[in-house]
Amino acid sequence: MKLEITENRPEIYAEDWPGQYDVFSHMEFTCGVPSPMFLVTTRKDNGKPNACFQAWSSFAGDSGGFFAVMQGLMQTTHTYKNILREKEFCLNFVRPEFYDSCIKTIAENDEEDDEIASGGFTSEPCITIASPRIREAFLTMECTLESVADLSGKGHTVMVIGRVRHASVEENHNAVENICSPNAFMFNVHSPKDPATGTGNASAVGVLHAV
């Protein structure tokens, strides 16, 4: 049996925290689509490294270029302001073993903090942009800002599209058995809910397994 959910939030979907359904659509919790997790690195206006643990993104391209599409970046973040100012950013994919380190970058994010160092990561120069990248990442994408759009017009989340100018890929990462393993991509499984009851708020970090 399939449950049919409209674009209007069901009354049984109670908030787990104030403003939850302003920041996120109830459809996100209904559909439960995992998305890859990574750290976005930029420069603050004082030159200090900024790091933002992010998901809600996809990647695609054609003969005209390859693009990183961040569909769910909050407009209130330092990262969004840095991207608008600097017109660039770097995406850093790290292994699940670094999850706790990624969380540390969220806790220590004052203006004077080096947020890459806050997570215990090592900063190194990018090849094509001025933003730093993370040495421990198995994959980095250096991007210049292509476009920005407010997703809903409500002023909460924004879709940032970056043109990938350069990628740094760890040797042997591209083997399927390495990509589909606990030692590669992390995926955000964001608080899926049972549409019949509205219950469920547990999140998880997922990895790929080949079938």
C-alpha positions, 0 to 999 in steps of 0.5 A, a space after each residue: 500500500 502506498 500513502 499519498 501525501 500532498 504539498 500541504 503539511 499533514 496536521 500529524 506532522 508535529 514540529 520536533 523543534 520550533 521553525 522546523 517546517 519553515 527551514 525544511 519542507 515536510 516532503 523532505 521527511 516524507 520522502 527520505 531521500 539520502 544526499 551526500 555529505 561534505 564540507 564547503 570551505 570558503 574564506 571569511 572577510 578577514 581571510 580566515 578559513 570557513 567550513 560548513 558541513 553540508 548535504 542536500 546537493 547533486 552533481 551533473 554536467 555536459 560538454 559545457 561544464 560540470 556543476 555542483 548544485 547545492 539546493 539547500 544552503 541556508 541564507 543565514 549562514 556565513 558560507 552563503 555570505 562568503 560565496 556571494 562575496 568571493 564568488 567561489 567555494 570548495 567542496 571537500 568529501 571526507 570519509 565517515 571516520 571524520 564525522 565527529 571532526 565535521 561536527 566540531 567545525 559547526 561548534 567552533 565558528 566564531 569570526 576569528 576561528 580557523 574552522 578547518 583547524 577547529 575540526 582537526 583538519 589540515 588546510 592547503 591551497 586550492 589550485 584554481 581559487 583562493 579558498 582553501 581545501 582540506 588535505 584529508 579529503 579524498 575528493 575536492 571540487 573547486 568551484 566558481 559561483 555560477 548562479 543563485 536562486 531562492 528556492 521557495 521565495 521565502 528567504 530561508 534556503 537558496 540554491 547555489 550552483 557552482 561550476 567545477 573548475 578543478 577536482 582533486 581525486 585520491 588515487 584508486 578512489 574511482 574503483 567501484 569497490 572503493 566508492 561503494 564502501 564504508 571508506 568513501 562517501 557519507 550520506 545524510 538520512 534526515 529524520 524520515 517520518 512515517 506518513 501514516 502517524 507523523 512519527 520519527 525523528 531519528 537521523 543517520 549517516 549512510 554509506 554505499 554498498 554495491 548490489 
